[in-house]
Amino acid sequence: MKKLHNAISKLVYDFFVESNDYNGIPLRQVSTELGIGYVESIDIIKQLVNDELVMIQSSTNPHIYNFISSKDKQIAILESAKTITETIENEGILEIHYEHTDYPICLYPTCNVLKKNRDVSSMGVYTKRLALCEPQLKVVYFDLNVLERYSNDPRYELQYNSYSGYISYECDKDGNSDLPKRNQIYLKSFGLGYDSNGNRIICVFLTDLGKLSETQQAYWYSFEITDTNCKMTEEYYKNMVIGCWANSYSIYRAFICELNALNELSVAAFGTSLFLSTFEEGSLSFSFLPTSKNYYDFTLKLDKMISDNLNRNFFKSFAMEMYTYKEKDGVVEKKNKGTLLLLEEWLKQNYKTDDNKGLDDIFQSFRKVRKERQVPAHKTIDNVFSKEYAKKQDTLMREVYDAMSCLRHIFQQHPRTKDVNIPKWLDEGGIKMF
């Protein structure tokens, strides 16, 4: 009996170590390879589980080790598995085995067994953890700053939208990159999370981290957060773990969609676009590093999307006065009116309310962006790191989003806009400060 115990333990260990993807050996394969009865093998495996030499995974995909169950639960699952039957079908030269269960079982060596017997000294920090059989879908959390490197280097491609994204690197037409191999990265998915203080952080599944180069793993490790109260966003969890859609959208994405929708309404109602340009939905996001430079860069970008982007020809089509006149020392100075002033005058002439409070709020928000943008133009600003800049950016984004949404609803009331298709989620979806 001791010999069979050792044989099964070795079979489970060798199968896992020789697997390229940290897979476990199917339960029935043990009895087949060792030439013993299926039920007999289960009784031995139960003892190995009790002795903490073997552990099991029972799920719809047990080949991926995802969660840890108590010994009692594992032993109960194994006992129930004695009644599972198998059908064998022949397809030409192939012999296909079907287990009659929705939750097949695979066996894995325990972490303690692997730590004692497996040499992982040459592996990257996250590859080691996988090689020692940590759950592949274990979530690892990182400081948001980890993304700044990829965001600022044009040799990388970082795509982020609402609460998830990916990172890859640029190649030429021959598949070559300017990056040395150790710095190349393909991270197929990362998500947004929050620490115990509500600060944005990044979360990545251990299995994806283990595929990075050793250099990249060391870089990410330097930003790892050990706070046990971190959480991924509900939306990312639904997408990646449960496998269902989430009906929530980032306020940054919503702002872009409001601007684009407003432009479409303008053309439908008046035959002229209010804005010179529209934008891709993912073209605006929070800063990955909360610094004064990134904050003022954001205000510059936002102002270029709003006041610098307003189409003067839109106002000319209404025969509006486009200039201001100021006399000084007998000379009349003629200046272009600012685009925000033009929009404010046009709106108050053409849209009547009981009072102008709502309209005033719109332009107060837009002018706040312009005012913030001008700060570094008038004085030297030291580049300072502070999480307060993240809060300032989010506050500004909330105010400007509300203003743009209000403006879109005003244009949408025009009778010639009834056939314009506005995304339903702008009014019905959960828009959040992602």
ROGULO-599277 format. One record per residue (C-alpha): residue in three letters; x, y, z. Coordinates in Angstrom, 3 decimals, padded with zeros to 6 digits. Example, Ala and Ser with C-alpha at 12.3 -4.5 7.8 and 13.67 -1.06 7.14 Angstrom:
<badrens>
[badren ALA, [012.300, -004.500, 007.800]]
[badren SER, [013.670, -001.060, 007.140]]
</badrens>
This chain:
<badrens>
[badren MET, [000.000, 000.000, 000.000]]
[badren LYS, [002.854, 002.388, 000.851]]
[badren LYS, [004.285, 001.740, -002.597]]
[badren LEU, [001.012, 002.794, -004.244]]
[badren HIS, [000.852, 005.896, -002.061]]
[badren ASN, [004.305, 006.920, -003.266]]
[badren ALA, [003.515, 006.031, -006.883]]
[badren ILE, [000.368, 008.179, -006.958]]
[badren SER, [002.075, 011.059, -005.177]]
[badren LYS, [004.963, 010.942, -007.677]]
[badren LEU, [002.591, 010.695, -010.652]]
[badren VAL, [000.674, 013.773, -009.501]]
[badren TYR, [003.892, 015.706, -008.820]]
[badren ASP, [005.565, 014.810, -012.129]]
[badren PHE, [002.454, 015.599, -014.181]]
[badren PHE, [002.210, 019.089, -012.687]]
[badren VAL, [005.922, 019.884, -012.944]]
[badren GLU, [006.153, 018.686, -016.550]]
[badren SER, [003.044, 020.620, -017.598]]
[badren ASN, [003.688, 023.896, -019.396]]
[badren ASP, [000.497, 025.430, -018.017]]
[badren TYR, [000.528, 024.231, -014.392]]
[badren ASN, [-002.171, 021.643, -015.045]]
[badren GLY, [-003.327, 018.855, -012.766]]
[badren ILE, [-003.702, 015.197, -013.737]]
[badren PRO, [-007.282, 013.937, -014.293]]
[badren LEU, [-008.521, 011.672, -011.486]]
[badren ARG, [-009.299, 008.651, -013.661]]
[badren GLN, [-005.917, 008.870, -015.416]]
[badren VAL, [-004.218, 007.857, -012.150]]
[badren SER, [-005.866, 004.430, -011.978]]
[badren THR, [-005.400, 003.923, -015.723]]
[badren GLU, [-001.661, 004.669, -015.690]]
[badren LEU, [-000.943, 002.624, -012.570]]
[badren GLY, [-003.194, -000.278, -013.557]]
[badren ILE, [-005.278, -000.273, -010.379]]
[badren GLY, [-009.003, -000.029, -009.729]]
[badren TYR, [-010.666, 003.384, -009.998]]
[badren VAL, [-012.339, 003.150, -006.572]]
[badren GLU, [-009.142, 001.797, -004.997]]
[badren SER, [-007.192, 004.766, -006.352]]
[badren ILE, [-009.710, 007.185, -004.830]]
[badren ASP, [-009.306, 005.656, -001.365]]
[badren ILE, [-005.533, 006.122, -001.596]]
[badren ILE, [-005.911, 009.683, -002.898]]
[badren LYS, [-008.204, 010.513, 000.024]]
[badren GLN, [-005.403, 009.486, 002.370]]
[badren LEU, [-002.892, 011.579, 000.408]]
[badren VAL, [-005.220, 014.582, 000.708]]
[badren ASN, [-005.529, 013.982, 004.438]]
[badren ASP, [-001.716, 013.816, 004.693]]
[badren GLU, [-001.454, 017.111, 002.730]]
[badren LEU, [000.547, 015.548, -000.096]]
[badren VAL, [-002.117, 015.955, -002.797]]
[badren MET, [-004.986, 018.398, -003.317]]
[badren ILE, [-007.869, 018.323, -005.775]]
[badren GLN, [-009.709, 020.766, -007.997]]
[badren SER, [-013.311, 019.985, -008.942]]
[badren SER, [-014.965, 022.438, -011.332]]
[badren THR, [-016.097, 022.861, -014.921]]
[badren ASN, [-012.410, 023.316, -015.809]]
[badren PRO, [-010.329, 021.523, -013.157]]
[badren HIS, [-007.184, 021.684, -015.333]]
[badren ILE, [-006.739, 025.238, -013.998]]
[badren TYR, [-006.134, 025.477, -010.262]]
[badren ASN, [-008.314, 028.351, -009.102]]
[badren PHE, [-009.376, 027.956, -005.486]]
[badren ILE, [-008.473, 026.150, -002.287]]
[badren SER, [-010.984, 023.851, -000.559]]
[badren SER, [-010.743, 022.407, 002.948]]
[badren LYS, [-009.455, 018.855, 003.368]]
[badren ASP, [-012.872, 017.659, 004.536]]
[badren LYS, [-014.554, 019.070, 001.448]]
[badren GLN, [-011.935, 017.547, -000.869]]
[badren ILE, [-012.350, 014.120, 000.757]]
[badren ALA, [-016.155, 014.363, 000.466]]
[badren ILE, [-015.868, 015.239, -003.238]]
[badren LEU, [-013.552, 012.273, -003.819]]
[badren GLU, [-015.959, 009.911, -002.055]]
[badren SER, [-018.809, 011.132, -004.280]]
[badren ALA, [-016.597, 010.658, -007.353]]
[badren LYS, [-016.666, 006.885, -006.857]]
[badren THR, [-020.069, 006.805, -008.576]]
[badren ILE, [-018.933, 008.776, -011.646]]
[badren THR, [-019.005, 006.586, -014.740]]
[badren GLU, [-017.173, 006.922, -018.032]]
[badren THR, [-018.109, 006.357, -021.666]]
[badren ILE, [-015.481, 005.543, -024.292]]
[badren GLU, [-016.159, 006.252, -027.962]]
[badren ASN, [-013.950, 005.471, -030.945]]
[badren GLU, [-013.508, 008.104, -033.658]]
[badren GLY, [-011.294, 006.443, -036.249]]
[badren ILE, [-007.952, 005.869, -034.548]]
[badren LEU, [-008.942, 008.150, -031.664]]
[badren GLU, [-010.393, 006.895, -028.394]]
[badren ILE, [-012.452, 009.590, -026.665]]
[badren HIS, [-013.325, 009.343, -022.973]]
[badren TYR, [-016.399, 011.096, -021.529]]
[badren GLU, [-016.882, 011.478, -017.781]]
[badren HIS, [-020.535, 011.645, -016.751]]
[badren THR, [-020.222, 014.681, -014.499]]
[badren ASP, [-020.404, 018.453, -014.777]]
[badren TYR, [-017.548, 018.827, -012.310]]
[badren PRO, [-014.594, 016.590, -013.206]]
[badren ILE, [-011.612, 016.330, -010.877]]
[badren CYS, [-007.885, 016.923, -011.321]]
[badren LEU, [-005.115, 016.274, -008.793]]
[badren TYR, [-002.290, 018.620, -007.821]]
[badren PRO, [000.721, 018.404, -005.507]]
[badren THR, [000.323, 020.624, -002.452]]
[badren CYS, [002.289, 023.845, -002.096]]
[badren ASN, [004.332, 022.354, 000.752]]
[badren VAL, [005.358, 019.354, -001.365]]
[badren LEU, [006.397, 021.652, -004.202]]
[badren LYS, [008.344, 023.988, -001.911]]
[badren LYS, [010.329, 021.038, -000.552]]
[badren ASN, [011.063, 019.383, -003.884]]
[badren ARG, [010.940, 021.875, -006.752]]
[badren ASP, [013.800, 024.227, -007.641]]
[badren VAL, [012.240, 027.553, -008.627]]
[badren SER, [015.298, 029.737, -007.988]]
[badren SER, [015.760, 030.699, -011.649]]
[badren MET, [012.124, 031.710, -012.221]]
[badren GLY, [010.529, 035.148, -012.200]]
[badren VAL, [008.748, 036.180, -009.013]]
[badren TYR, [005.245, 035.409, -010.324]]
[badren THR, [006.273, 032.333, -012.286]]
[badren LYS, [007.579, 030.944, -008.983]]
[badren ARG, [004.192, 031.372, -007.378]]
[badren LEU, [002.475, 029.518, -010.211]]
[badren ALA, [005.136, 026.804, -010.146]]
[badren LEU, [004.362, 026.325, -006.448]]
[badren CYS, [000.666, 025.900, -007.303]]
[badren GLU, [-000.831, 029.149, -006.155]]
[badren PRO, [-004.302, 029.620, -007.724]]
[badren GLN, [-003.925, 030.813, -011.304]]
[badren LEU, [-006.790, 033.302, -011.012]]
[badren LYS, [-005.495, 034.771, -007.779]]
[badren VAL, [-005.662, 038.552, -008.057]]
[badren VAL, [-002.508, 040.607, -007.457]]
[badren TYR, [-002.830, 044.352, -006.821]]
[badren PHE, [-000.478, 047.144, -007.883]]
[badren ASP, [-000.046, 050.861, -007.422]]
[badren LEU, [-001.596, 052.768, -010.328]]
[badren ASN, [001.830, 054.277, -011.065]]
[badren VAL, [002.927, 050.966, -012.598]]
[badren LEU, [001.213, 052.005, -015.849]]
[badren GLU, [002.996, 055.350, -016.233]]
[badren ARG, [006.040, 053.738, -017.857]]
[badren TYR, [003.949, 052.215, -020.642]]
[badren SER, [001.782, 055.304, -021.048]]
[badren ASN, [004.738, 057.639, -021.691]]
[badren ASP, [006.885, 055.391, -023.899]]
[badren PRO, [005.666, 055.327, -027.542]]
[badren ARG, [007.279, 051.919, -028.023]]
[badren TYR, [004.477, 050.469, -025.904]]
[badren GLU, [000.785, 050.314, -026.676]]
[badren LEU, [-001.405, 050.773, -023.611]]
[badren GLN, [-005.145, 050.575, -024.201]]
[badren TYR, [-007.451, 051.472, -021.325]]
[badren ASN, [-011.228, 051.870, -021.377]]
[badren SER, [-013.431, 052.476, -018.323]]
[badren TYR, [-012.220, 049.715, -015.969]]
[badren SER, [-009.926, 047.409, -017.970]]
[badren GLY, [-007.128, 047.416, -020.498]]
[badren TYR, [-004.129, 045.655, -021.990]]
[badren ILE, [-000.466, 046.369, -022.753]]
[badren SER, [001.617, 045.323, -025.753]]
[badren TYR, [004.543, 046.781, -027.693]]
[badren GLU, [005.026, 048.277, -031.138]]
[badren CYS, [006.668, 046.299, -033.952]]
[badren ASP, [007.670, 047.245, -037.474]]
[badren LYS, [006.311, 045.489, -040.566]]
[badren ASP, [008.886, 042.707, -040.103]]
[badren GLY, [007.841, 042.076, -036.513]]
[badren ASN, [010.911, 043.738, -034.978]]
[badren SER, [010.803, 046.060, -031.968]]
[badren ASP, [013.141, 048.773, -030.686]]
[badren LEU, [012.676, 047.274, -027.228]]
[badren PRO, [015.111, 044.614, -026.017]]
[badren LYS, [013.380, 041.284, -025.507]]
[badren ARG, [013.531, 041.534, -021.717]]
[badren ASN, [011.493, 044.771, -021.854]]
[badren GLN, [008.881, 043.532, -024.293]]
[badren ILE, [005.493, 042.850, -022.763]]
[badren TYR, [002.134, 041.420, -023.647]]
[badren LEU, [-000.297, 041.667, -020.761]]
[badren LYS, [-003.628, 040.589, -022.192]]
[badren SER, [-005.730, 042.088, -019.420]]
[badren PHE, [-005.529, 044.277, -016.349]]
[badren GLY, [-008.382, 045.763, -014.377]]
[badren LEU, [-009.203, 048.661, -012.128]]
[badren GLY, [-009.475, 048.205, -008.380]]
[badren TYR, [-009.499, 050.233, -005.182]]
[badren ASP, [-007.435, 050.086, -002.006]]
[badren SER, [-008.835, 050.413, 001.513]]
[badren ASN, [-008.728, 054.228, 001.197]]
[badren GLY, [-010.648, 054.299, -002.076]]
[badren ASN, [-007.600, 055.101, -004.232]]
[badren ARG, [-007.469, 053.639, -007.730]]
[badren ILE, [-005.155, 050.664, -008.134]]
[badren ILE, [-004.491, 048.020, -010.799]]
[badren CYS, [-005.311, 044.320, -010.536]]
[badren VAL, [-003.908, 041.450, -012.624]]
[badren PHE, [-004.467, 037.706, -012.503]]
[badren LEU, [-001.430, 035.723, -011.376]]
[badren THR, [-001.544, 033.521, -014.493]]
[badren ASP, [-001.052, 036.592, -016.735]]
[badren LEU, [001.799, 037.957, -014.619]]
[badren GLY, [003.590, 034.610, -014.821]]
[badren LYS, [003.838, 034.947, -018.621]]
[badren LEU, [005.853, 038.171, -018.455]]
[badren SER, [009.629, 038.250, -018.827]]
[badren GLU, [011.652, 038.031, -015.621]]
[badren THR, [012.588, 041.710, -016.024]]
[badren GLN, [008.974, 042.763, -016.405]]
[badren GLN, [007.931, 040.628, -013.446]]
[badren ALA, [010.552, 042.340, -011.278]]
[badren TYR, [009.294, 045.747, -012.434]]
[badren TRP, [005.682, 044.924, -011.576]]
[badren TYR, [006.707, 043.391, -008.254]]
[badren SER, [008.231, 046.733, -007.221]]
[badren PHE, [004.708, 048.234, -007.377]]
[badren GLU, [002.843, 045.352, -005.714]]
[badren ILE, [000.425, 046.236, -002.913]]
[badren THR, [000.119, 043.895, 000.058]]
[badren ASP, [-002.992, 045.550, 001.534]]
[badren THR, [-005.440, 042.670, 002.038]]
[badren ASN, [-008.467, 044.982, 001.773]]
[badren CYS, [-007.989, 045.759, -001.921]]
[badren LYS, [-010.884, 044.988, -004.268]]
[badren MET, [-011.325, 044.830, -008.024]]
[badren THR, [-014.252, 046.732, -009.524]]
[badren GLU, [-017.497, 044.797, -009.704]]
[badren GLU, [-017.585, 045.323, -013.474]]
[badren TYR, [-014.165, 043.770, -014.081]]
[badren TYR, [-015.100, 040.833, -011.845]]
[badren LYS, [-018.300, 040.261, -013.823]]
[badren ASN, [-016.448, 040.403, -017.146]]
[badren MET, [-013.429, 038.277, -016.300]]
[badren VAL, [-014.560, 035.854, -013.588]]
[badren ILE, [-018.287, 035.345, -014.068]]
[badren GLY, [-018.189, 035.950, -017.818]]
[badren CYS, [-021.112, 038.360, -018.187]]
[badren TRP, [-021.596, 041.912, -019.426]]
[badren ALA, [-021.488, 044.876, -017.062]]
[badren ASN, [-023.647, 047.934, -017.739]]
[badren SER, [-021.380, 050.579, -016.276]]
[badren TYR, [-019.310, 053.195, -018.060]]
[badren SER, [-016.520, 055.562, -017.128]]
[badren ILE, [-017.429, 059.223, -016.798]]
[badren TYR, [-014.383, 059.993, -018.976]]
[badren ARG, [-015.782, 057.825, -021.758]]
[badren ALA, [-019.257, 059.302, -021.218]]
[badren PHE, [-017.906, 062.838, -021.661]]
[badren ILE, [-016.439, 061.952, -025.065]]
[badren CYS, [-019.692, 060.281, -026.129]]
[badren GLU, [-021.699, 063.322, -025.014]]
[badren LEU, [-019.455, 065.615, -027.068]]
[badren ASN, [-019.715, 063.386, -030.144]]
[badren ALA, [-023.502, 063.102, -029.761]]
[badren LEU, [-023.818, 066.868, -029.349]]
[badren ASN, [-021.939, 067.398, -032.596]]
[badren GLU, [-024.251, 065.003, -034.431]]
[badren LEU, [-027.311, 066.787, -033.018]]
[badren SER, [-025.878, 070.137, -034.118]]
[badren VAL, [-025.540, 068.975, -037.725]]
[badren ALA, [-029.068, 067.529, -037.719]]
[badren ALA, [-030.628, 070.647, -036.204]]
[badren PHE, [-028.655, 073.437, -037.886]]
[badren GLY, [-026.679, 071.866, -040.734]]
[badren THR, [-023.367, 072.858, -039.127]]
[badren SER, [-021.227, 071.088, -036.540]]
[badren LEU, [-020.756, 072.798, -033.195]]
[badren PHE, [-017.292, 071.273, -032.800]]
[badren LEU, [-014.450, 071.021, -035.284]]
[badren SER, [-013.505, 067.485, -034.237]]
[badren THR, [-014.925, 064.426, -032.519]]
[badren PHE, [-012.868, 061.880, -030.588]]
[badren GLU, [-012.364, 058.187, -029.979]]
[badren GLU, [-014.144, 056.938, -026.857]]
[badren GLY, [-010.919, 055.851, -025.144]]
[badren SER, [-009.056, 059.107, -025.808]]
[badren LEU, [-009.559, 060.510, -022.306]]
[badren SER, [-008.772, 058.953, -018.941]]
[badren PHE, [-007.609, 059.724, -015.429]]
[badren SER, [-003.851, 060.164, -014.960]]
[badren PHE, [-001.875, 057.082, -013.976]]
[badren LEU, [000.482, 059.228, -011.890]]
[badren PRO, [-001.080, 062.080, -009.852]]
[badren THR, [001.405, 064.886, -010.476]]
[badren SER, [001.014, 068.584, -011.183]]
[badren LYS, [002.397, 068.066, -014.704]]
[badren ASN, [-000.114, 065.343, -015.531]]
[badren TYR, [-002.960, 067.385, -014.071]]
[badren TYR, [-002.176, 070.469, -016.144]]
[badren ASP, [-001.557, 068.340, -019.233]]
[badren PHE, [-005.058, 066.955, -018.672]]
[badren THR, [-006.607, 070.433, -018.393]]
[badren LEU, [-004.834, 071.439, -021.611]]
[badren LYS, [-006.197, 068.401, -023.431]]
[badren LEU, [-009.685, 068.969, -022.043]]
[badren ASP, [-009.695, 072.638, -023.048]]
[badren LYS, [-008.603, 071.713, -026.572]]
[badren MET, [-011.609, 069.391, -026.735]]
[badren ILE, [-013.974, 072.149, -025.587]]
[badren SER, [-013.183, 075.832, -026.180]]
[badren ASP, [-010.425, 075.356, -028.778]]
[badren ASN, [-012.656, 072.863, -030.569]]
[badren LEU, [-015.742, 075.081, -030.955]]
[badren ASN, [-016.480, 075.844, -034.602]]
[badren ARG, [-016.606, 079.606, -035.299]]
[badren ASN, [-018.445, 078.948, -038.563]]
[badren PHE, [-021.347, 077.584, -036.524]]
[badren PHE, [-021.869, 081.022, -034.991]]
[badren LYS, [-021.223, 082.861, -038.276]]
[badren SER, [-024.118, 080.915, -039.813]]
[badren PHE, [-026.414, 082.734, -037.357]]
[badren ALA, [-024.998, 086.140, -038.358]]
[badren MET, [-023.677, 086.695, -034.851]]
[badren GLU, [-021.327, 089.516, -033.995]]
[badren MET, [-017.938, 087.760, -033.952]]
[badren TYR, [-015.863, 090.605, -032.517]]
[badren THR, [-015.583, 092.885, -029.529]]
[badren TYR, [-014.694, 096.544, -029.944]]
[badren LYS, [-012.815, 098.624, -027.399]]
[badren GLU, [-011.792, 102.248, -027.793]]
[badren LYS, [-008.507, 103.368, -026.272]]
[badren ASP, [-006.823, 106.724, -026.906]]
[badren GLY, [-009.073, 107.365, -029.874]]
[badren VAL, [-008.259, 104.014, -031.467]]
[badren VAL, [-010.876, 101.265, -031.718]]
[badren GLU, [-009.399, 097.868, -031.052]]
[badren LYS, [-011.162, 094.924, -032.710]]
[badren LYS, [-010.768, 091.459, -031.174]]
[badren ASN, [-012.214, 088.035, -031.856]]
[badren LYS, [-014.761, 087.007, -029.277]]
[badren GLY, [-013.794, 083.932, -027.342]]
[badren THR, [-015.532, 080.751, -028.435]]
[badren LEU, [-017.091, 080.179, -025.012]]
[badren LEU, [-018.543, 083.701, -025.058]]
[badren LEU, [-019.959, 083.067, -028.539]]
[badren LEU, [-021.582, 079.837, -027.398]]
[badren GLU, [-022.990, 081.496, -024.283]]
[badren GLU, [-024.481, 084.398, -026.256]]
[badren TRP, [-025.918, 082.095, -028.905]]
[badren LEU, [-027.462, 079.744, -026.344]]
[badren LYS, [-029.077, 082.524, -024.309]]
[badren GLN, [-030.519, 084.039, -027.480]]
[badren ASN, [-031.957, 080.772, -028.765]]
[badren TYR, [-032.841, 078.770, -025.649]]
[badren LYS, [-035.157, 080.299, -023.100]]
[badren THR, [-035.374, 079.259, -019.450]]
[badren ASP, [-037.140, 080.706, -016.406]]
[badren ASP, [-033.729, 081.827, -015.242]]
[badren ASN, [-030.237, 081.391, -016.622]]
[badren LYS, [-028.895, 079.465, -013.627]]
[badren GLY, [-028.567, 076.150, -015.484]]
[badren LEU, [-026.881, 077.835, -018.443]]
[badren ASP, [-024.556, 079.788, -016.167]]
[badren ASP, [-023.462, 076.517, -014.533]]
[badren ILE, [-022.511, 075.107, -017.950]]
[badren PHE, [-020.196, 077.989, -018.749]]
[badren GLN, [-018.805, 078.199, -015.247]]
[badren SER, [-017.578, 074.610, -015.668]]
[badren PHE, [-016.136, 075.205, -019.144]]
[badren ARG, [-014.380, 078.399, -018.031]]
[badren LYS, [-012.927, 076.608, -015.020]]
[badren VAL, [-011.131, 074.278, -017.451]]
[badren ARG, [-009.752, 077.248, -019.383]]
[badren LYS, [-008.639, 078.954, -016.182]]
[badren GLU, [-006.852, 075.821, -014.938]]
[badren ARG, [-005.189, 075.365, -018.320]]
[badren GLN, [-003.706, 078.870, -018.151]]
[badren VAL, [-001.998, 078.395, -014.760]]
[badren PRO, [001.286, 076.955, -016.140]]
[badren ALA, [001.253, 079.546, -018.934]]
[badren HIS, [001.634, 082.394, -016.436]]
[badren LYS, [004.052, 080.923, -013.923]]
[badren THR, [006.540, 078.116, -013.508]]
[badren ILE, [004.975, 075.067, -011.868]]
[badren ASP, [007.214, 072.550, -010.128]]
[badren ASN, [006.268, 068.973, -010.936]]
[badren VAL, [004.895, 067.677, -007.634]]
[badren PHE, [003.428, 064.286, -006.747]]
[badren SER, [000.218, 064.414, -004.712]]
[badren LYS, [-002.933, 062.291, -004.640]]
[badren GLU, [-004.825, 065.569, -004.364]]
[badren TYR, [-004.249, 066.032, -008.097]]
[badren ALA, [-006.225, 062.843, -008.761]]
[badren LYS, [-009.117, 064.256, -006.717]]
[badren LYS, [-008.901, 067.626, -008.515]]
[badren GLN, [-008.978, 065.921, -011.899]]
[badren ASP, [-011.998, 063.794, -010.985]]
[badren THR, [-013.869, 066.829, -009.612]]
[badren LEU, [-013.174, 068.817, -012.774]]
[badren MET, [-014.213, 065.878, -014.931]]
[badren ARG, [-017.514, 065.514, -013.061]]
[badren GLU, [-018.355, 069.203, -013.518]]
[badren VAL, [-017.461, 069.257, -017.213]]
[badren TYR, [-019.312, 066.008, -017.910]]
[badren ASP, [-022.465, 067.415, -016.280]]
[badren ALA, [-022.139, 070.576, -018.382]]
[badren MET, [-021.650, 068.676, -021.650]]
[badren SER, [-024.553, 066.346, -020.863]]
[badren CYS, [-026.826, 069.304, -020.115]]
[badren LEU, [-025.837, 070.956, -023.395]]
[badren ARG, [-026.564, 067.744, -025.302]]
[badren HIS, [-030.045, 067.505, -023.767]]
[badren ILE, [-030.756, 071.096, -024.826]]
[badren PHE, [-029.803, 070.386, -028.452]]
[badren GLN, [-031.766, 067.134, -028.367]]
[badren GLN, [-034.997, 069.091, -027.828]]
[badren HIS, [-034.773, 070.565, -031.338]]
[badren PRO, [-037.481, 069.020, -033.585]]
[badren ARG, [-035.026, 068.163, -036.366]]
[badren THR, [-032.982, 065.874, -034.099]]
[badren LYS, [-035.653, 063.191, -033.563]]
[badren ASP, [-033.917, 060.756, -035.939]]
[badren VAL, [-030.485, 061.118, -034.335]]
[badren ASN, [-029.542, 057.896, -032.556]]
[badren ILE, [-028.130, 058.738, -029.124]]
[badren PRO, [-026.530, 055.818, -027.224]]
[badren LYS, [-029.094, 054.707, -024.638]]
[badren TRP, [-026.475, 054.178, -021.970]]
[badren LEU, [-025.828, 057.925, -021.806]]
[badren ASP, [-029.239, 058.274, -020.158]]
[badren GLU, [-029.845, 054.779, -018.800]]
[badren GLY, [-026.432, 053.267, -018.076]]
[badren GLY, [-024.527, 053.436, -014.823]]
[badren ILE, [-021.947, 056.177, -015.382]]
[badren LYS, [-019.270, 055.996, -012.712]]
[badren MET, [-016.052, 057.748, -011.775]]
[badren PHE, [-013.796, 055.002, -013.110]]
</badrens>
